[in-house]
Amino acid sequence: MFIVIYDDDDCLCIPQSWDADCAGAICSGSRDKEVAVFESRDAARKAIGISAKFAALCKSQGKPANEDFLGKFRKNLRIVQLVPNAKVVTK
């Protein structure tokens, strides 16, 4: 099992949740949302790809877009394997 986190190397580490506006897309979560969990790295990569395409579409239409999936910010997304009682290490 895997999750996707946004880690900007500056103490910000946010797990991704399912995006209510686009099926298959993910977005930064909150404590009120369930964390998106994936069976494989490929499934997590697919969700990142869908999210990037949705963000690009929104931006091209002049709508608010999730910049986490665009340009230089996308490199801050990390796929992390869930391991019981383990610390998250992204580097």
Backbone as XML, in Angstrom:
<?xml version="1.0"?>
<chain id="A" units="angstrom">
  <residue number="1" name="MET">
    <atom name="N" x="0.847" y="-1.176" z="0.000"/>
    <atom name="CA" x="0.000" y="0.000" z="0.000"/>
    <atom name="C" x="0.893" y="1.240" z="0.000"/>
  </residue>
  <residue number="2" name="PHE">
    <atom name="N" x="0.421" y="2.260" z="-0.727"/>
    <atom name="CA" x="1.196" y="3.481" z="-0.900"/>
    <atom name="C" x="0.308" y="4.707" z="-0.723"/>
  </residue>
  <residue number="3" name="ILE">
    <atom name="N" x="0.924" y="5.818" z="-0.320"/>
    <atom name="CA" x="0.245" y="7.111" z="-0.288"/>
    <atom name="C" x="1.123" y="8.108" z="-1.039"/>
  </residue>
  <residue number="4" name="VAL">
    <atom name="N" x="0.529" y="9.220" z="-1.404"/>
    <atom name="CA" x="1.271" y="10.308" z="-2.036"/>
    <atom name="C" x="1.290" y="11.462" z="-1.040"/>
  </residue>
  <residue number="5" name="ILE">
    <atom name="N" x="2.478" y="12.015" z="-0.831"/>
    <atom name="CA" x="2.610" y="13.180" z="0.046"/>
    <atom name="C" x="3.219" y="14.331" z="-0.735"/>
  </residue>
  <residue number="6" name="TYR">
    <atom name="N" x="2.914" y="15.542" z="-0.303"/>
    <atom name="CA" x="3.550" y="16.739" z="-0.829"/>
    <atom name="C" x="4.575" y="17.152" z="0.215"/>
  </residue>
  <residue number="7" name="ASP">
    <atom name="N" x="5.853" y="17.131" z="-0.151"/>
    <atom name="CA" x="6.937" y="17.439" z="0.781"/>
    <atom name="C" x="7.849" y="18.474" z="0.145"/>
  </residue>
  <residue number="8" name="ASP">
    <atom name="N" x="7.817" y="19.707" z="0.654"/>
    <atom name="CA" x="8.610" y="20.784" z="0.064"/>
    <atom name="C" x="9.975" y="20.957" z="0.722"/>
  </residue>
  <residue number="9" name="ASP">
    <atom name="N" x="10.411" y="19.977" z="1.529"/>
    <atom name="CA" x="11.705" y="20.017" z="2.223"/>
    <atom name="C" x="11.821" y="21.198" z="3.185"/>
  </residue>
  <residue number="10" name="ASP">
    <atom name="N" x="10.700" y="21.779" z="3.556"/>
    <atom name="CA" x="10.708" y="22.907" z="4.484"/>
    <atom name="C" x="9.646" y="22.690" z="5.560"/>
  </residue>
  <residue number="11" name="CYS">
    <atom name="N" x="9.618" y="21.477" z="6.079"/>
    <atom name="CA" x="8.715" y="21.094" z="7.173"/>
    <atom name="C" x="7.257" y="20.979" z="6.755"/>
  </residue>
  <residue number="12" name="LEU">
    <atom name="N" x="6.956" y="21.037" z="5.476"/>
    <atom name="CA" x="5.594" y="20.856" z="5.017"/>
    <atom name="C" x="5.469" y="19.463" z="4.419"/>
  </residue>
  <residue number="13" name="CYS">
    <atom name="N" x="4.643" y="18.647" z="5.026"/>
    <atom name="CA" x="4.472" y="17.276" z="4.557"/>
    <atom name="C" x="2.985" y="16.940" z="4.661"/>
  </residue>
  <residue number="14" name="ILE">
    <atom name="N" x="2.302" y="16.972" z="3.524"/>
    <atom name="CA" x="0.854" y="16.824" z="3.517"/>
    <atom name="C" x="0.449" y="15.586" z="2.724"/>
  </residue>
  <residue number="15" name="PRO">
    <atom name="N" x="-0.283" y="14.652" z="3.347"/>
    <atom name="CA" x="-0.786" y="13.507" z="2.573"/>
    <atom name="C" x="-1.896" y="13.956" z="1.625"/>
  </residue>
  <residue number="16" name="GLN">
    <atom name="N" x="-2.016" y="13.280" z="0.506"/>
    <atom name="CA" x="-3.010" y="13.619" z="-0.506"/>
    <atom name="C" x="-4.305" y="12.849" z="-0.264"/>
  </residue>
  <residue number="17" name="SER">
    <atom name="N" x="-5.419" y="13.506" z="-0.546"/>
    <atom name="CA" x="-6.760" y="12.930" z="-0.438"/>
    <atom name="C" x="-7.374" y="12.897" z="-1.829"/>
  </residue>
  <residue number="18" name="TRP">
    <atom name="N" x="-8.517" y="12.248" z="-1.947"/>
    <atom name="CA" x="-9.215" y="12.219" z="-3.230"/>
    <atom name="C" x="-9.815" y="13.586" z="-3.505"/>
  </residue>
  <residue number="19" name="ASP">
    <atom name="N" x="-9.717" y="14.043" z="-4.740"/>
    <atom name="CA" x="-10.245" y="15.339" z="-5.162"/>
    <atom name="C" x="-11.719" y="15.185" z="-5.508"/>
  </residue>
  <residue number="20" name="ALA">
    <atom name="N" x="-12.578" y="15.918" z="-4.825"/>
    <atom name="CA" x="-14.026" y="15.820" z="-5.039"/>
    <atom name="C" x="-14.455" y="16.380" z="-6.392"/>
  </residue>
  <residue number="21" name="ASP">
    <atom name="N" x="-13.596" y="17.189" z="-7.021"/>
    <atom name="CA" x="-13.955" y="17.821" z="-8.288"/>
    <atom name="C" x="-13.577" y="17.011" z="-9.525"/>
  </residue>
  <residue number="22" name="CYS">
    <atom name="N" x="-12.771" y="15.949" z="-9.355"/>
    <atom name="CA" x="-12.322" y="15.173" z="-10.514"/>
    <atom name="C" x="-12.078" y="13.723" z="-10.102"/>
  </residue>
  <residue number="23" name="ALA">
    <atom name="N" x="-12.833" y="12.813" z="-10.671"/>
    <atom name="CA" x="-12.666" y="11.382" z="-10.361"/>
    <atom name="C" x="-11.258" y="10.922" z="-10.730"/>
  </residue>
  <residue number="24" name="GLY">
    <atom name="N" x="-10.593" y="10.281" z="-9.782"/>
    <atom name="CA" x="-9.252" y="9.760" z="-10.011"/>
    <atom name="C" x="-8.139" y="10.714" z="-9.660"/>
  </residue>
  <residue number="25" name="ALA">
    <atom name="N" x="-8.468" y="11.978" z="-9.416"/>
    <atom name="CA" x="-7.459" y="12.974" z="-9.066"/>
    <atom name="C" x="-7.304" y="13.052" z="-7.546"/>
  </residue>
  <residue number="26" name="ILE">
    <atom name="N" x="-6.144" y="13.532" z="-7.119"/>
    <atom name="CA" x="-5.869" y="13.716" z="-5.697"/>
    <atom name="C" x="-5.508" y="15.174" z="-5.445"/>
  </residue>
  <residue number="27" name="CYS">
    <atom name="N" x="-5.593" y="15.581" z="-4.176"/>
    <atom name="CA" x="-5.263" y="16.946" z="-3.787"/>
    <atom name="C" x="-4.797" y="16.940" z="-2.340"/>
  </residue>
  <residue number="28" name="SER">
    <atom name="N" x="-4.238" y="18.049" z="-1.905"/>
    <atom name="CA" x="-3.774" y="18.133" z="-0.516"/>
    <atom name="C" x="-4.938" y="17.884" z="0.433"/>
  </residue>
  <residue number="29" name="GLY">
    <atom name="N" x="-4.686" y="17.042" z="1.389"/>
    <atom name="CA" x="-5.747" y="16.650" z="2.310"/>
    <atom name="C" x="-5.820" y="17.526" z="3.541"/>
  </residue>
  <residue number="30" name="SER">
    <atom name="N" x="-6.766" y="17.207" z="4.375"/>
    <atom name="CA" x="-6.919" y="17.855" z="5.669"/>
    <atom name="C" x="-7.307" y="16.761" z="6.653"/>
  </residue>
  <residue number="31" name="ARG">
    <atom name="N" x="-7.378" y="17.107" z="7.894"/>
    <atom name="CA" x="-7.709" y="16.077" z="8.878"/>
    <atom name="C" x="-9.149" y="15.592" z="8.748"/>
  </residue>
  <residue number="32" name="ASP">
    <atom name="N" x="-9.959" y="16.326" z="7.988"/>
    <atom name="CA" x="-11.350" y="15.933" z="7.777"/>
    <atom name="C" x="-11.539" y="14.995" z="6.586"/>
  </residue>
  <residue number="33" name="LYS">
    <atom name="N" x="-10.505" y="14.830" z="5.767"/>
    <atom name="CA" x="-10.589" y="13.991" z="4.573"/>
    <atom name="C" x="-9.794" y="12.700" z="4.768"/>
  </residue>
  <residue number="34" name="GLU">
    <atom name="N" x="-10.266" y="11.655" z="4.099"/>
    <atom name="CA" x="-9.525" y="10.394" z="4.131"/>
    <atom name="C" x="-8.306" y="10.493" z="3.218"/>
  </residue>
  <residue number="35" name="VAL">
    <atom name="N" x="-7.218" y="9.898" z="3.633"/>
    <atom name="CA" x="-6.005" y="9.866" z="2.821"/>
    <atom name="C" x="-6.223" y="8.882" z="1.669"/>
  </residue>
  <residue number="36" name="ALA">
    <atom name="N" x="-5.793" y="9.267" z="0.474"/>
    <atom name="CA" x="-5.881" y="8.372" z="-0.685"/>
    <atom name="C" x="-4.810" y="7.291" z="-0.553"/>
  </residue>
  <residue number="37" name="VAL">
    <atom name="N" x="-5.224" y="6.031" z="-0.601"/>
    <atom name="CA" x="-4.307" y="4.902" z="-0.468"/>
    <atom name="C" x="-4.355" y="4.095" z="-1.760"/>
  </residue>
  <residue number="38" name="PHE">
    <atom name="N" x="-3.179" y="3.663" z="-2.221"/>
    <atom name="CA" x="-3.057" y="2.971" z="-3.496"/>
    <atom name="C" x="-2.458" y="1.580" z="-3.315"/>
  </residue>
  <residue number="39" name="GLU">
    <atom name="N" x="-2.892" y="0.659" z="-4.162"/>
    <atom name="CA" x="-2.390" y="-0.722" z="-4.135"/>
    <atom name="C" x="-0.955" y="-0.814" z="-4.636"/>
  </residue>
  <residue number="40" name="SER">
    <atom name="N" x="-0.571" y="0.097" z="-5.539"/>
    <atom name="CA" x="0.764" y="0.017" z="-6.151"/>
    <atom name="C" x="1.293" y="1.414" z="-6.454"/>
  </residue>
  <residue number="41" name="ARG">
    <atom name="N" x="2.598" y="1.480" z="-6.730"/>
    <atom name="CA" x="3.204" y="2.748" z="-7.155"/>
    <atom name="C" x="2.600" y="3.207" z="-8.482"/>
  </residue>
  <residue number="42" name="ASP">
    <atom name="N" x="2.330" y="2.246" z="-9.364"/>
    <atom name="CA" x="1.735" y="2.593" z="-10.661"/>
    <atom name="C" x="0.378" y="3.265" z="-10.496"/>
  </residue>
  <residue number="43" name="ALA">
    <atom name="N" x="-0.433" y="2.768" z="-9.577"/>
    <atom name="CA" x="-1.747" y="3.373" z="-9.322"/>
    <atom name="C" x="-1.580" y="4.786" z="-8.769"/>
  </residue>
  <residue number="44" name="ALA">
    <atom name="N" x="-0.592" y="4.992" z="-7.910"/>
    <atom name="CA" x="-0.325" y="6.328" z="-7.366"/>
    <atom name="C" x="0.153" y="7.264" z="-8.472"/>
  </residue>
  <residue number="45" name="ARG">
    <atom name="N" x="1.048" y="6.766" z="-9.351"/>
    <atom name="CA" x="1.524" y="7.577" z="-10.475"/>
    <atom name="C" x="0.372" y="7.963" z="-11.401"/>
  </residue>
  <residue number="46" name="LYS">
    <atom name="N" x="-0.555" y="7.033" z="-11.609"/>
    <atom name="CA" x="-1.713" y="7.318" z="-12.464"/>
    <atom name="C" x="-2.545" y="8.458" z="-11.864"/>
  </residue>
  <residue number="47" name="ALA">
    <atom name="N" x="-2.764" y="8.431" z="-10.557"/>
    <atom name="CA" x="-3.523" y="9.491" z="-9.888"/>
    <atom name="C" x="-2.793" y="10.834" z="-9.989"/>
  </residue>
  <residue number="48" name="ILE">
    <atom name="N" x="-1.477" y="10.810" z="-9.884"/>
    <atom name="CA" x="-0.687" y="12.040" z="-10.039"/>
    <atom name="C" x="-0.853" y="12.571" z="-11.458"/>
  </residue>
  <residue number="49" name="GLY">
    <atom name="N" x="-0.809" y="11.675" z="-12.443"/>
    <atom name="CA" x="-0.992" y="12.089" z="-13.838"/>
    <atom name="C" x="-2.358" y="12.691" z="-14.096"/>
  </residue>
  <residue number="50" name="ILE">
    <atom name="N" x="-3.406" y="12.061" z="-13.565"/>
    <atom name="CA" x="-4.767" y="12.587" z="-13.716"/>
    <atom name="C" x="-4.863" y="13.958" z="-13.056"/>
  </residue>
  <residue number="51" name="SER">
    <atom name="N" x="-4.273" y="14.091" z="-11.892"/>
    <atom name="CA" x="-4.305" y="15.360" z="-11.157"/>
    <atom name="C" x="-3.588" y="16.464" z="-11.926"/>
  </residue>
  <residue number="52" name="ALA">
    <atom name="N" x="-2.452" y="16.127" z="-12.542"/>
    <atom name="CA" x="-1.698" y="17.112" z="-13.321"/>
    <atom name="C" x="-2.507" y="17.564" z="-14.534"/>
  </residue>
  <residue number="53" name="LYS">
    <atom name="N" x="-3.162" y="16.626" z="-15.200"/>
    <atom name="CA" x="-3.973" y="16.978" z="-16.372"/>
    <atom name="C" x="-5.179" y="17.818" z="-15.970"/>
  </residue>
  <residue number="54" name="PHE">
    <atom name="N" x="-5.795" y="17.475" z="-14.842"/>
    <atom name="CA" x="-6.934" y="18.258" z="-14.360"/>
    <atom name="C" x="-6.491" y="19.675" z="-13.991"/>
  </residue>
  <residue number="55" name="ALA">
    <atom name="N" x="-5.339" y="19.794" z="-13.326"/>
    <atom name="CA" x="-4.824" y="21.113" z="-12.943"/>
    <atom name="C" x="-4.512" y="21.946" z="-14.187"/>
  </residue>
  <residue number="56" name="ALA">
    <atom name="N" x="-3.915" y="21.329" z="-15.193"/>
    <atom name="CA" x="-3.599" y="22.043" z="-16.433"/>
    <atom name="C" x="-4.881" y="22.505" z="-17.136"/>
  </residue>
  <residue number="57" name="LEU">
    <atom name="N" x="-5.898" y="21.657" z="-17.143"/>
    <atom name="CA" x="-7.177" y="22.025" z="-17.752"/>
    <atom name="C" x="-7.800" y="23.211" z="-17.028"/>
  </residue>
  <residue number="58" name="CYS">
    <atom name="N" x="-7.842" y="23.132" z="-15.704"/>
    <atom name="CA" x="-8.414" y="24.231" z="-14.913"/>
    <atom name="C" x="-7.665" y="25.535" z="-15.188"/>
  </residue>
  <residue number="59" name="LYS">
    <atom name="N" x="-6.338" y="25.460" z="-15.191"/>
    <atom name="CA" x="-5.528" y="26.658" z="-15.418"/>
    <atom name="C" x="-5.791" y="27.234" z="-16.814"/>
  </residue>
  <residue number="60" name="SER">
    <atom name="N" x="-5.898" y="26.367" z="-17.818"/>
    <atom name="CA" x="-6.135" y="26.847" z="-19.181"/>
    <atom name="C" x="-7.512" y="27.490" z="-19.331"/>
  </residue>
  <residue number="61" name="GLN">
    <atom name="N" x="-8.444" y="27.107" z="-18.477"/>
    <atom name="CA" x="-9.793" y="27.676" z="-18.508"/>
    <atom name="C" x="-9.924" y="28.902" z="-17.604"/>
  </residue>
  <residue number="62" name="GLY">
    <atom name="N" x="-8.830" y="29.282" z="-16.947"/>
    <atom name="CA" x="-8.856" y="30.437" z="-16.060"/>
    <atom name="C" x="-9.493" y="30.158" z="-14.711"/>
  </residue>
  <residue number="63" name="LYS">
    <atom name="N" x="-9.650" y="28.876" z="-14.381"/>
    <atom name="CA" x="-10.226" y="28.481" z="-13.092"/>
    <atom name="C" x="-9.104" y="28.241" z="-12.086"/>
  </residue>
  <residue number="64" name="PRO">
    <atom name="N" x="-9.417" y="28.230" z="-10.792"/>
    <atom name="CA" x="-8.397" y="27.896" z="-9.800"/>
    <atom name="C" x="-7.838" y="26.501" z="-10.079"/>
  </residue>
  <residue number="65" name="ALA">
    <atom name="N" x="-6.515" y="26.379" z="-10.031"/>
    <atom name="CA" x="-5.854" y="25.099" z="-10.324"/>
    <atom name="C" x="-4.957" y="24.704" z="-9.167"/>
  </residue>
  <residue number="66" name="ASN">
    <atom name="N" x="-4.806" y="23.414" z="-8.959"/>
    <atom name="CA" x="-3.926" y="22.892" z="-7.932"/>
    <atom name="C" x="-2.492" y="22.934" z="-8.457"/>
  </residue>
  <residue number="67" name="GLU">
    <atom name="N" x="-1.758" y="23.967" z="-8.101"/>
    <atom name="CA" x="-0.392" y="24.174" z="-8.597"/>
    <atom name="C" x="0.587" y="23.103" z="-8.105"/>
  </residue>
  <residue number="68" name="ASP">
    <atom name="N" x="0.209" y="22.299" z="-7.106"/>
    <atom name="CA" x="1.089" y="21.242" z="-6.606"/>
    <atom name="C" x="1.460" y="20.249" z="-7.701"/>
  </residue>
  <residue number="69" name="PHE">
    <atom name="N" x="0.643" y="20.154" z="-8.743"/>
    <atom name="CA" x="0.861" y="19.170" z="-9.793"/>
    <atom name="C" x="1.440" y="19.782" z="-11.065"/>
  </residue>
  <residue number="70" name="LEU">
    <atom name="N" x="1.768" y="21.056" z="-11.023"/>
    <atom name="CA" x="2.266" y="21.748" z="-12.211"/>
    <atom name="C" x="3.680" y="22.270" z="-12.002"/>
  </residue>
  <residue number="71" name="GLY">
    <atom name="N" x="4.459" y="22.277" z="-13.074"/>
    <atom name="CA" x="5.790" y="22.867" z="-13.075"/>
    <atom name="C" x="6.714" y="22.354" z="-11.989"/>
  </residue>
  <residue number="72" name="LYS">
    <atom name="N" x="7.471" y="23.271" z="-11.419"/>
    <atom name="CA" x="8.499" y="22.901" z="-10.444"/>
    <atom name="C" x="7.925" y="22.301" z="-9.162"/>
  </residue>
  <residue number="73" name="PHE">
    <atom name="N" x="6.651" y="22.584" z="-8.871"/>
    <atom name="CA" x="6.059" y="22.084" z="-7.633"/>
    <atom name="C" x="5.805" y="20.568" z="-7.676"/>
  </residue>
  <residue number="74" name="ARG">
    <atom name="N" x="5.645" y="20.024" z="-8.878"/>
    <atom name="CA" x="5.353" y="18.592" z="-9.011"/>
    <atom name="C" x="6.478" y="17.731" z="-8.434"/>
  </residue>
  <residue number="75" name="LYS">
    <atom name="N" x="7.708" y="18.243" z="-8.455"/>
    <atom name="CA" x="8.833" y="17.467" z="-7.918"/>
    <atom name="C" x="8.722" y="17.263" z="-6.405"/>
  </residue>
  <residue number="76" name="ASN">
    <atom name="N" x="7.833" y="18.004" z="-5.750"/>
    <atom name="CA" x="7.650" y="17.854" z="-4.314"/>
    <atom name="C" x="6.708" y="16.706" z="-3.944"/>
  </residue>
  <residue number="77" name="LEU">
    <atom name="N" x="6.107" y="16.075" z="-4.937"/>
    <atom name="CA" x="5.224" y="14.935" z="-4.671"/>
    <atom name="C" x="6.062" y="13.674" z="-4.508"/>
  </residue>
  <residue number="78" name="ARG">
    <atom name="N" x="5.767" y="12.910" z="-3.482"/>
    <atom name="CA" x="6.500" y="11.676" z="-3.194"/>
    <atom name="C" x="5.516" y="10.533" z="-2.990"/>
  </residue>
  <residue number="79" name="ILE">
    <atom name="N" x="5.845" y="9.385" z="-3.560"/>
    <atom name="CA" x="5.055" y="8.179" z="-3.314"/>
    <atom name="C" x="5.766" y="7.419" z="-2.198"/>
  </residue>
  <residue number="80" name="VAL">
    <atom name="N" x="5.032" y="7.165" z="-1.131"/>
    <atom name="CA" x="5.618" y="6.555" z="0.070"/>
    <atom name="C" x="4.883" y="5.262" z="0.388"/>
  </residue>
  <residue number="81" name="GLN">
    <atom name="N" x="5.647" y="4.220" z="0.624"/>
    <atom name="CA" x="5.048" y="2.937" z="0.996"/>
    <atom name="C" x="4.611" y="2.986" z="2.460"/>
  </residue>
  <residue number="82" name="LEU">
    <atom name="N" x="3.422" y="2.463" z="2.717"/>
    <atom name="CA" x="2.932" y="2.385" z="4.096"/>
    <atom name="C" x="3.544" y="1.168" z="4.767"/>
  </residue>
  <residue number="83" name="VAL">
    <atom name="N" x="4.200" y="1.416" z="5.882"/>
    <atom name="CA" x="4.827" y="0.350" z="6.659"/>
    <atom name="C" x="4.437" y="0.573" z="8.117"/>
  </residue>
  <residue number="84" name="PRO">
    <atom name="N" x="3.831" y="-0.419" z="8.761"/>
    <atom name="CA" x="3.423" y="-0.236" z="10.161"/>
    <atom name="C" x="4.596" y="0.182" z="11.052"/>
  </residue>
  <residue number="85" name="ASN">
    <atom name="N" x="4.341" y="1.167" z="11.907"/>
    <atom name="CA" x="5.305" y="1.632" z="12.895"/>
    <atom name="C" x="6.620" y="2.139" z="12.287"/>
  </residue>
  <residue number="86" name="ALA">
    <atom name="N" x="6.563" y="2.727" z="11.106"/>
    <atom name="CA" x="7.778" y="3.249" z="10.464"/>
    <atom name="C" x="7.673" y="4.749" z="10.294"/>
  </residue>
  <residue number="87" name="LYS">
    <atom name="N" x="8.822" y="5.407" z="10.229"/>
    <atom name="CA" x="8.868" y="6.837" z="9.976"/>
    <atom name="C" x="8.851" y="7.060" z="8.457"/>
  </residue>
  <residue number="88" name="VAL">
    <atom name="N" x="8.271" y="8.186" z="8.042"/>
    <atom name="CA" x="8.261" y="8.531" z="6.634"/>
    <atom name="C" x="9.617" y="9.131" z="6.280"/>
  </residue>
  <residue number="89" name="VAL">
    <atom name="N" x="10.299" y="8.504" z="5.352"/>
    <atom name="CA" x="11.597" y="9.000" z="4.869"/>
    <atom name="C" x="11.434" y="9.263" z="3.384"/>
  </residue>
  <residue number="90" name="THR">
    <atom name="N" x="11.616" y="10.507" z="2.969"/>
    <atom name="CA" x="11.389" y="10.855" z="1.572"/>
    <atom name="C" x="12.688" y="11.047" z="0.798"/>
  </residue>
  <residue number="91" name="LYS">
    <atom name="N" x="13.783" y="11.022" z="1.435"/>
    <atom name="CA" x="15.072" y="11.216" z="0.740"/>
    <atom name="C" x="15.897" y="9.967" z="0.828"/>
  </residue>
</chain>
